[in-house]
Amino acid sequence: MANRLTQIATRTGDDGTTGLGDGQRVPKSHLRIAAMGDVDELNSQLGVLLAEPLPDDVRELLVTVQHELFNLGGELCIPGYELLKADAVLRLDEALAHYNAALPRLAEFILPAGTRSAALAHVARTVARRAERAVVALSALEAVNAAPRQYLNRLSDLMFVLARVLNRANLDGLGGDDVYWRSERLQRQADEPDAAA
């Protein structure tokens, strides 16, 4: 691997193919390559989020997630290989329960907005969903372990919860609450006099 990393421009992909970890070459349009690319983009998006001021515990969690996403990408790169373990999914479940427990119950939809860090977490959430869809599409044609799909599903949920956490963290003086969707139906209900009054 180290020798391959010393030469970045190999020109072997000029014909529209790329190599997998087991040595086989596939078209760059292959569903496996799309899934790997979406996971890589998600990891890069988390890198952008990590460039922001974050609570220490959130930062530590996201760094761990970056390493696990690298494992996930490696697993996708080698058909039939397993790198991402079930305990990684469990760790996300535990983080979800921990952070969600401290948040107020949602009664309305929220917009992907608020502080910069929260907005970046929402972008990561949407990229995680796309990566999950890509892994599901790949698994319809080829054998894919369950952990990658489950991990991406949980990670998207976790990024939603962390966006809410980051909107309340107030690290940049702008935090406070979620940004709620202005539903016309809910607004009409709020404006109507109470029938019991």
C-alpha positions as CSV (number, residue, x, y, z in Angstrom):
1,M,0.0,0.0,0.0
2,A,2.8,2.4,0.9
3,N,4.3,2.1,-2.6
4,R,1.0,2.9,-4.2
5,L,0.6,6.0,-2.1
6,T,3.9,7.5,-3.3
7,Q,2.6,7.8,-6.9
8,I,-0.7,9.7,-6.8
9,A,-1.2,10.2,-10.6
10,T,-1.0,6.6,-11.9
11,R,-2.9,7.3,-15.1
12,T,-4.4,3.8,-14.8
13,G,-7.9,5.3,-14.6
14,D,-7.7,7.2,-17.8
15,D,-9.7,4.5,-19.5
16,G,-12.6,5.0,-17.2
17,T,-11.9,2.1,-14.9
18,T,-10.5,1.9,-11.3
19,G,-9.0,-0.8,-9.2
20,L,-10.6,-2.4,-6.2
21,G,-8.7,-3.7,-3.2
22,D,-8.6,-7.2,-4.5
23,G,-7.0,-6.2,-7.8
24,Q,-10.0,-6.3,-10.1
25,R,-10.7,-3.3,-12.3
26,V,-14.3,-2.0,-12.7
27,P,-15.9,0.9,-14.4
28,K,-15.8,4.2,-12.4
29,S,-19.6,4.2,-12.9
30,H,-19.9,0.8,-11.0
31,L,-22.3,0.9,-8.0
32,R,-19.5,-0.2,-5.7
33,I,-17.4,2.8,-6.7
34,A,-20.4,5.1,-6.2
35,A,-20.9,3.8,-2.7
36,M,-17.2,4.2,-1.9
37,G,-17.3,7.7,-3.2
38,D,-20.3,8.7,-1.2
39,V,-18.7,7.3,2.0
40,D,-15.5,9.2,1.1
41,E,-17.5,12.4,0.6
42,L,-19.3,11.8,4.0
43,N,-15.9,11.4,5.7
44,S,-14.7,14.6,4.1
45,Q,-17.8,16.5,5.2
46,L,-17.1,15.4,8.7
47,G,-13.6,16.8,8.3
48,V,-15.1,20.2,7.5
49,L,-17.4,19.9,10.5
50,L,-14.3,19.1,12.7
51,A,-12.7,22.3,11.6
52,E,-15.4,24.2,13.5
53,P,-15.5,24.8,17.3
54,L,-17.2,21.8,18.8
55,P,-17.8,20.4,22.3
56,D,-14.9,18.1,23.2
57,D,-17.2,15.0,23.5
58,V,-18.7,15.6,20.1
59,R,-15.3,16.1,18.5
60,E,-14.0,12.9,20.0
61,L,-17.0,11.0,18.7
62,L,-16.7,12.4,15.2
63,V,-13.0,11.5,15.0
64,T,-13.9,7.9,15.9
65,V,-16.6,8.0,13.2
66,Q,-14.1,9.2,10.7
67,H,-11.9,6.2,11.4
68,E,-14.9,3.8,11.2
69,L,-16.0,5.4,7.9
70,F,-12.5,4.7,6.6
71,N,-13.0,1.1,7.6
72,L,-16.4,1.0,5.9
73,G,-14.8,2.4,2.7
74,G,-12.1,-0.3,2.9
75,E,-14.7,-3.0,3.3
76,L,-16.6,-1.7,0.2
77,C,-13.3,-1.7,-1.7
78,I,-12.7,-5.4,-1.2
79,P,-15.7,-7.5,-2.1
80,G,-16.4,-10.2,0.5
81,Y,-14.2,-8.5,3.1
82,E,-15.3,-7.4,6.6
83,L,-13.6,-4.4,8.3
84,L,-16.5,-2.6,10.0
85,K,-17.6,-4.6,13.1
86,A,-21.0,-4.8,14.8
87,D,-19.7,-2.9,17.8
88,A,-19.3,0.2,15.6
89,V,-23.1,0.2,15.0
90,L,-23.7,-0.4,18.7
91,R,-21.4,2.6,19.5
92,L,-23.6,4.8,17.3
93,D,-26.8,3.5,19.0
94,E,-25.3,4.4,22.4
95,A,-24.3,7.9,21.2
96,L,-27.8,8.4,19.8
97,A,-29.4,7.5,23.1
98,H,-27.0,9.6,25.1
99,Y,-27.4,12.8,23.0
100,N,-31.1,12.5,22.3
101,A,-31.9,12.1,26.0
102,A,-30.8,15.6,26.7
103,L,-32.9,17.2,23.9
104,P,-36.4,18.5,24.1
105,R,-39.0,16.4,22.3
106,L,-39.7,17.5,18.8
107,A,-43.3,18.5,18.1
108,E,-42.6,20.1,14.7
109,F,-40.3,19.6,11.7
110,I,-37.0,21.5,11.8
111,L,-35.0,23.1,9.0
112,P,-31.4,22.1,8.3
113,A,-30.2,25.5,9.7
114,G,-29.0,27.3,12.8
115,T,-25.4,27.7,13.7
116,R,-22.7,26.9,11.1
117,S,-21.7,23.7,12.9
118,A,-25.3,22.5,13.1
119,A,-25.8,23.3,9.4
120,L,-22.7,21.3,8.5
121,A,-24.0,18.4,10.6
122,H,-27.2,18.5,8.6
123,V,-25.2,18.4,5.3
124,A,-23.3,15.3,6.7
125,R,-26.7,13.8,7.6
126,T,-27.9,14.1,4.0
127,V,-24.6,12.7,2.6
128,A,-24.9,9.8,5.0
129,R,-28.4,9.1,3.6
130,R,-27.1,9.2,0.1
131,A,-24.2,6.8,1.0
132,E,-26.8,4.5,2.6
133,R,-28.9,4.5,-0.6
134,A,-25.7,3.7,-2.6
135,V,-24.9,0.8,-0.3
136,V,-28.5,-0.5,-0.6
137,A,-28.4,-0.3,-4.4
138,L,-25.1,-2.2,-4.4
139,S,-26.4,-4.9,-2.1
140,A,-29.3,-5.5,-4.5
141,L,-26.7,-6.7,-7.0
142,E,-23.8,-8.0,-5.0
143,A,-23.3,-9.4,-1.5
144,V,-22.6,-6.6,1.1
145,N,-22.4,-7.1,4.8
146,A,-25.2,-5.7,7.0
147,A,-23.0,-3.5,9.1
148,P,-22.1,-0.8,6.5
149,R,-25.8,-0.3,5.7
150,Q,-26.8,-0.2,9.4
151,Y,-23.9,2.1,10.3
152,L,-24.8,4.7,7.7
153,N,-28.5,4.5,8.7
154,R,-27.5,5.2,12.4
155,L,-25.0,7.8,11.5
156,S,-27.5,9.8,9.6
157,D,-29.8,9.7,12.6
158,L,-26.9,10.7,14.9
159,M,-26.0,13.7,12.7
160,F,-29.6,14.9,13.0
161,V,-29.4,14.7,16.7
162,L,-25.9,16.3,16.8
163,A,-27.2,19.2,14.7
164,R,-29.7,19.8,17.4
165,V,-27.0,19.5,20.1
166,L,-24.8,21.9,18.2
167,N,-27.6,24.5,17.8
168,R,-27.8,24.5,21.6
169,A,-24.0,24.5,22.3
170,N,-23.7,28.2,21.7
171,L,-20.0,28.0,21.0
172,D,-20.2,31.0,18.6
173,G,-22.7,33.1,20.5
174,L,-25.5,32.2,18.0
175,G,-26.9,29.0,19.5
176,G,-30.2,28.5,21.3
177,D,-32.7,26.3,19.5
178,D,-33.7,24.5,16.4
179,V,-35.0,26.4,13.4
180,Y,-38.6,25.3,12.9
181,W,-40.4,24.9,9.6
182,R,-43.2,27.3,9.2
183,S,-46.1,25.0,8.4
184,E,-49.0,26.9,6.9
185,R,-51.4,24.3,8.5
186,L,-49.9,24.7,11.9
187,Q,-49.9,28.5,11.6
188,R,-53.6,28.4,10.7
189,Q,-54.3,26.2,13.7
190,A,-52.4,28.6,16.0
191,D,-54.3,31.6,14.5
192,E,-57.8,30.1,14.9
193,P,-59.5,30.8,18.2
194,D,-59.8,27.9,20.5
195,A,-63.3,26.3,20.0
196,A,-63.5,25.7,23.7
197,A,-62.9,29.3,24.6
